[in-house]
């Protein structure tokens, strides 16, 4: 170990708040070569490799950083993609601060290695190279087995890539008109440029995976029909796209969006480029986003960029309990989003034309911790007040769409609508069917979905080779 550790990480350049709040260009600009080399040189290559254990997909982090440091970029790509088929995505939206970086040896005394930023740098470097010079992944000889992957989000893409590398014939069925799932419809361009998602999808296709779009499984075909049609196994990576609501009076007024609809119109249907894209989206002057997660931050920051003059995050707990990444909260604040903590809407009010005009709210105070460990909010008596709004966006979380489970015999679900599957293997209650990601856990992170998919693939591979 070096005598003197460098405990300060290299800063990531990004757009100035005032400028970026008016455009949909990527906020974080990424490392240049000198930044990446300087940050990589901080890694002490410790023997414990705690960072690898902290990564849900087990990326060989010290090895790819060492290759980057030694300017062996092709080797860095090879190491990184050996475990992670979507590094350009993970380098941007994975919560490294609570995973690999949290257990970095340097974190005990200072700032951990910026693993996510280095991952992004390597992925972006590869994307800029000519196709002929990119490292080719190793693919096993064909096994003759066919697998259907339902959904092309993080779990589906990961499962498809890993299955293809193991020699299986893989087809993805995606309900939407583009592949990528939540990466395309849910995460804004300024956090996740769609060219990056498309590049990762193209990489998965380059492994021999066939992607069929506009395919709603449960409608055009059931899982049972897929298995009867010659497929040896099915992986369900359909995510959790069904929005949750407040269930309070007035929630059906015009101008009240689910975060799913608001973000899908903005990101997938490109409302921010109206009228070039024919997707109008009413925003108004005052927008309230109800919720405290990353999706709430995305919706609020989109509203600013779409022309709202005042954007509020309305959250019933305090800043400490907010589940959103600290980086996203800070970015939102810098851009001008106003936070109203310990506040909860109890009723929407509207005009005679059917449009929302205000919210009745109450102030909250925190009581004892609930099952999640966060302190439960309790209404403060006599604290009622009204908040004028032109638009409200409800960002309380999502649950899985019931279409596939209700059309699949023998596939058990929980009371919350999630598919029952073994955590270690992804096996469902139906023979030949595995599942992973948000369809099993409910709304979670991109990297946790990818980790679940990799565990499922190990089990599926064993099943297919023994079948």
Buried (B, 14 or more C-beta within 10 A) or exposed (E): EEEEEBEEBBEBEBBEBEEBBEEBEBBBEBBEEEBBBBBBBBBBEEEEBBBBEBBBBBBBBBBBBBBBBEEBBBBBBBBBBBBBBBBBBBBBBBBBBEBBBBBBBBBEEEBBBBBBBBBBBBBBBBBEEEEEEBBEBEEEEEBEBBBBBBBBBBBBBBBBBBBBBBBBBBBBBBBBEBBBBBBBBBBBBBBBBBEBBBBBBEBBBBBBBEBEEEBBBBEEBBBBEBBEEEBBBBBBBBBBBBBBEBEBEBBEBEBBBBBBBBBBBBBBBBBBEBEEEEBEBEBBEBBBBBBBBBBBBBBBBBBBBBEBEBBBBBBBBBEEBBBBBEBBBEBBBBBBBEBBBBBBBBBBBBEEEEBBBBBBBBBBBBEEEEEEEBBBBEBEEEBEEEBEBBBBBBBBBBBBBEBBBEBBEEBEBEEEBBBBBBEEBBBBBBEBBBBBBBBBBBBBBBBBBBBBBBBBBBBBBEBBEEE
